[in-house]
Amino acid sequence: MELSLAKKRVCCYIDGFNLYHSIAALGSNCNHLKWLNLWALSNAYIKSSKEKLVKVYYFSAIAYWLKDSSARHKQFIEANKNLGVTPILGNFKKKTRQCKSCGAKWTEHEEKQSDVNLAIYLVNDAHLNKFDKAFVLSADSDLCPPIDLVINNCKKEAAILIPPNRYKITRELRNRQQVTAYKIKLKHLKANQLPNTIRNETGEIIIKRPEEYIQNKN
């Protein structure tokens, strides 16, 4: 018990769309890797003799106008929530665009709040002393200021978990003072998948891996 109490408390803050799009960029043959166990992935970077993962946050938003993908996203969120991950959801806002040449108009959806929510939770948890070390899974350099604040003002440790194929664009994040950077490689995605079926306490199957996330399915 004393050894456990002496371990550094680690919280992980996951930029959901950063992670999703980095996996999508690997190609359709890697779609199955999107069915990712976020707690297990975060825990893979824990130094078990010195650290303990105490909280994992997942920051994202539901693309409500896309029926199939939003359904899969909700399944993914519920599956990870069942394993202890805390989802914090923002939203999408409609924006009307217009072509300057022809005047044609169309509607786009812009994701809002996720990066701000991540920064707020990171700083607030540091202020409330809920962790000794923070993992930030993102390639977004906009998170540099809150990370600096957590390190310099709250005297906490921080590490960056870099999504696949995002190592070059995270230079500004990686160059923060006292920040350690870990690459999320293909082997980490493969080793930390959600189970194909998730059951409730009575043994009933409540969530299944979506067909689109079954390996080798195009």
C-alpha positions as CSV (number, residue, x, y, z in Angstrom):
1,M,0.0,0.0,0.0
2,E,2.8,2.4,0.9
3,L,4.5,1.8,-2.5
4,S,1.2,2.5,-4.4
5,L,0.7,5.8,-2.5
6,A,4.2,6.9,-3.3
7,K,3.7,6.6,-7.0
8,K,3.2,9.7,-9.1
9,R,-0.4,10.2,-10.2
10,V,-0.7,10.5,-13.9
11,C,-3.7,12.0,-15.8
12,C,-4.0,11.7,-19.6
13,Y,-5.8,14.3,-21.7
14,I,-6.6,13.0,-25.2
15,D,-7.4,15.3,-28.2
16,G,-9.9,12.9,-29.9
17,F,-9.9,14.3,-33.4
18,N,-6.1,14.7,-33.5
19,L,-5.8,11.0,-32.7
20,Y,-8.6,9.9,-35.0
21,H,-7.3,11.7,-38.1
22,S,-3.8,10.5,-37.5
23,I,-5.0,6.9,-37.6
24,A,-7.3,7.6,-40.6
25,A,-4.2,8.9,-42.4
26,L,-2.6,5.5,-42.1
27,G,-5.0,4.2,-44.8
28,S,-8.2,2.1,-45.0
29,N,-6.2,-1.0,-44.2
30,C,-5.7,0.4,-40.7
31,N,-9.4,1.3,-40.0
32,H,-9.6,-1.5,-37.4
33,L,-7.0,0.4,-35.3
34,K,-9.6,3.1,-34.7
35,W,-11.3,0.7,-32.2
36,L,-8.8,1.8,-29.6
37,N,-8.6,1.2,-25.9
38,L,-7.7,4.7,-24.7
39,W,-7.0,3.7,-21.1
40,A,-4.7,0.8,-22.1
41,L,-2.9,3.1,-24.6
42,S,-2.3,5.7,-22.0
43,N,-1.2,3.1,-19.5
44,A,1.4,1.8,-22.0
45,Y,3.5,4.8,-21.3
46,I,3.4,4.5,-17.5
47,K,6.5,3.6,-15.6
48,S,4.7,1.0,-13.5
49,S,7.3,1.1,-10.7
50,K,7.0,4.9,-10.2
51,E,3.7,6.0,-11.7
52,K,0.0,5.2,-11.6
53,L,-2.6,6.2,-14.2
54,V,-5.5,7.7,-12.3
55,K,-7.6,9.4,-14.9
56,V,-8.1,9.5,-18.7
57,Y,-10.1,12.2,-20.4
58,Y,-11.3,12.0,-24.0
59,F,-12.1,15.4,-25.7
60,S,-14.2,15.3,-28.9
61,A,-17.5,16.0,-30.5
62,I,-20.2,14.1,-32.3
63,A,-20.7,14.8,-36.0
64,Y,-24.4,14.5,-35.7
65,W,-25.2,15.1,-39.4
66,L,-23.3,12.0,-40.4
67,K,-25.5,9.1,-39.3
68,D,-23.2,6.1,-39.7
69,S,-20.0,7.7,-38.4
70,S,-21.7,9.4,-35.5
71,A,-23.2,6.0,-34.5
72,R,-19.7,4.4,-34.5
73,H,-18.3,7.3,-32.6
74,K,-21.0,6.9,-29.9
75,Q,-20.2,3.2,-29.6
76,F,-16.5,4.0,-29.3
77,I,-17.2,6.5,-26.6
78,E,-19.4,4.2,-24.6
79,A,-16.9,1.3,-24.9
80,N,-14.1,3.5,-23.5
81,K,-16.4,5.0,-20.9
82,N,-17.2,1.4,-19.7
83,L,-13.4,1.0,-19.1
84,G,-13.0,4.1,-17.1
85,V,-12.4,6.9,-19.6
86,T,-14.2,10.2,-19.0
87,P,-15.6,11.7,-22.2
88,I,-15.8,15.5,-22.4
89,L,-17.8,16.5,-25.5
90,G,-17.9,19.8,-27.4
91,N,-20.0,20.4,-30.5
92,F,-20.1,21.3,-34.1
93,K,-21.4,24.6,-35.5
94,K,-22.7,25.3,-39.0
95,K,-20.8,27.8,-41.0
96,T,-22.0,29.1,-44.4
97,R,-19.2,29.5,-47.0
98,Q,-19.4,31.3,-50.3
99,C,-17.3,31.1,-53.4
100,K,-15.9,34.5,-54.3
101,S,-15.9,33.7,-58.0
102,C,-19.3,32.2,-58.7
103,G,-21.2,33.1,-55.5
104,A,-22.2,29.6,-54.7
105,K,-22.9,28.9,-51.1
106,W,-22.6,25.8,-49.0
107,T,-22.6,24.7,-45.4
108,E,-19.6,23.4,-43.4
109,H,-19.4,22.1,-39.9
110,E,-16.7,23.4,-37.6
111,E,-15.7,21.5,-34.4
112,K,-15.8,23.7,-31.4
113,Q,-14.7,23.6,-27.7
114,S,-12.6,20.4,-27.6
115,D,-9.1,22.0,-27.5
116,V,-10.4,24.7,-25.1
117,N,-12.0,22.0,-22.9
118,L,-8.7,20.0,-22.9
119,A,-6.8,23.1,-21.8
120,I,-9.3,24.0,-19.1
121,Y,-9.4,20.5,-17.6
122,L,-5.6,20.3,-17.7
123,V,-5.0,23.6,-15.9
124,N,-7.8,23.1,-13.5
125,D,-6.7,19.6,-12.5
126,A,-3.2,20.9,-12.0
127,H,-4.5,23.7,-9.8
128,L,-6.5,21.3,-7.7
129,N,-3.5,19.0,-7.4
130,K,-5.3,16.0,-9.0
131,F,-2.1,14.8,-10.7
132,D,1.7,14.9,-10.4
133,K,2.3,14.3,-14.1
134,A,0.1,15.0,-17.2
135,F,0.1,13.1,-20.5
136,V,-1.2,15.3,-23.3
137,L,-2.1,13.3,-26.5
138,S,-2.2,15.8,-29.3
139,A,-0.2,17.4,-32.1
140,D,-1.8,20.9,-31.6
141,S,0.7,23.6,-30.7
142,D,-2.2,25.7,-29.3
143,L,-1.8,23.6,-26.2
144,C,1.7,25.0,-25.5
145,P,0.5,27.8,-23.2
146,P,-1.5,25.6,-20.8
147,I,1.3,23.1,-20.7
148,D,3.8,25.8,-19.9
149,L,1.5,27.0,-17.1
150,V,1.1,23.6,-15.6
151,I,4.8,23.1,-15.6
152,N,6.0,26.6,-14.5
153,N,3.1,27.8,-12.2
154,C,1.7,24.5,-10.9
155,K,5.1,22.7,-10.7
156,K,3.8,19.6,-12.4
157,E,5.5,17.3,-14.9
158,A,4.2,16.9,-18.5
159,A,4.7,14.5,-21.4
160,I,3.4,14.6,-24.9
161,L,2.0,11.5,-26.6
162,I,2.4,12.1,-30.3
163,P,-0.2,10.6,-32.6
164,P,1.0,8.5,-35.5
165,N,2.6,10.4,-38.4
166,R,2.5,13.7,-36.5
167,Y,6.0,13.8,-35.1
168,K,7.4,16.5,-37.4
169,I,4.5,18.9,-36.8
170,T,4.8,18.6,-33.0
171,R,8.2,20.3,-32.8
172,E,6.8,23.3,-30.9
173,L,5.1,21.0,-28.4
174,R,8.2,18.8,-28.0
175,N,10.5,21.8,-27.3
176,R,8.7,22.9,-24.2
177,Q,10.8,23.1,-21.0
178,Q,10.9,19.8,-19.1
179,V,8.5,18.1,-21.6
180,T,9.1,14.5,-22.5
181,A,7.7,13.2,-25.9
182,Y,6.6,9.7,-26.7
183,K,5.7,8.5,-30.2
184,I,2.6,6.5,-30.6
185,K,3.6,3.8,-33.1
186,L,1.7,1.3,-35.1
187,K,2.7,-1.4,-32.6
188,H,1.1,0.6,-29.7
189,L,-2.2,0.9,-31.7
190,K,-2.2,-2.9,-32.4
191,A,-1.4,-3.8,-28.8
192,N,-4.1,-1.7,-27.2
193,Q,-7.4,-2.5,-29.0
194,L,-10.8,-2.6,-27.4
195,P,-12.4,-6.1,-27.2
196,N,-14.7,-7.2,-30.0
197,T,-17.6,-7.4,-27.5
198,I,-18.2,-5.6,-24.3
199,R,-20.6,-7.1,-21.7
200,N,-22.4,-5.7,-18.7
201,E,-22.3,-7.1,-15.2
202,T,-24.9,-9.8,-16.1
203,G,-22.8,-11.0,-19.1
204,E,-25.1,-9.5,-21.7
205,I,-23.3,-8.0,-24.8
206,I,-23.9,-4.3,-24.8
207,I,-21.3,-3.1,-27.4
208,K,-19.8,-4.8,-30.5
209,R,-16.9,-3.7,-32.6
210,P,-18.4,-2.0,-35.7
211,E,-18.1,-3.9,-38.9
212,E,-16.2,-1.0,-40.4
213,Y,-13.5,-1.6,-37.7
214,I,-13.1,-5.3,-38.4
215,Q,-9.6,-6.0,-39.7
216,N,-9.2,-6.3,-43.5
217,K,-12.7,-5.0,-44.2
218,N,-12.7,-2.3,-46.9
